[in-house]
Amino acid sequence: MLDFAVEDPSEDPAEVFSVVQEALEIAVGVIANADDSLGTLSEVVEELIELHAKSAQ
């Protein structure tokens, strides 16, 4: 959903950035305290980092 929001011109860019920022902060907090031996959480964080850069533009 965040992918679509970043690309959707009808969405408020500041609001999208804020949501992506918050999601990234939460994900980083979770991964710091979770077992990510399968790498699933790392993939999510990587995707959020990419979205964060896109939404910052």
C-alpha positions as CSV (number, residue, x, y, z in Angstrom):
1,M,0.0,0.0,0.0
2,L,2.8,2.4,0.8
3,D,4.3,1.7,-2.7
4,F,1.1,2.9,-4.3
5,A,0.8,5.9,-2.0
6,V,4.3,7.1,-2.9
7,E,3.5,6.9,-6.6
8,D,-0.1,8.3,-6.3
9,P,-0.1,12.0,-7.2
10,S,-3.4,12.5,-5.4
11,E,-1.8,11.6,-2.1
12,D,-0.3,14.4,0.1
13,P,3.5,13.8,-0.2
14,A,4.2,15.1,3.3
15,E,1.7,12.7,4.8
16,V,3.0,9.8,2.8
17,F,6.6,10.7,3.9
18,S,5.4,10.8,7.5
19,V,3.8,7.4,7.4
20,V,6.8,5.8,5.7
21,Q,9.1,7.4,8.3
22,E,7.0,6.1,11.1
23,A,6.9,2.6,9.5
24,L,10.6,2.6,9.1
25,E,11.2,3.6,12.7
26,I,8.9,0.9,14.0
27,A,10.5,-1.8,11.7
28,V,14.0,-0.8,12.8
29,G,12.9,-1.1,16.5
30,V,11.4,-4.5,15.8
31,I,14.4,-5.9,14.0
32,A,16.7,-4.7,16.8
33,N,14.9,-7.1,19.2
34,A,13.7,-9.9,16.9
35,D,15.1,-13.1,15.5
36,D,15.6,-12.4,11.8
37,S,17.5,-15.5,10.9
38,L,15.3,-16.0,7.8
39,G,16.0,-12.4,6.7
40,T,12.3,-11.5,6.3
41,L,12.4,-8.5,8.5
42,S,15.6,-7.3,6.8
43,E,13.9,-7.4,3.5
44,V,11.0,-5.3,4.8
45,V,13.4,-2.7,6.3
46,E,15.3,-2.5,2.9
47,E,12.0,-1.9,1.1
48,L,11.1,0.8,3.6
49,I,14.5,2.5,3.2
50,E,13.9,2.6,-0.6
51,L,10.4,4.0,-0.1
52,H,11.7,6.5,2.4
53,A,14.1,7.8,-0.2
54,K,11.4,8.0,-2.9
55,S,8.9,9.7,-0.6
56,A,11.5,12.3,0.5
57,Q,11.8,13.4,-3.1
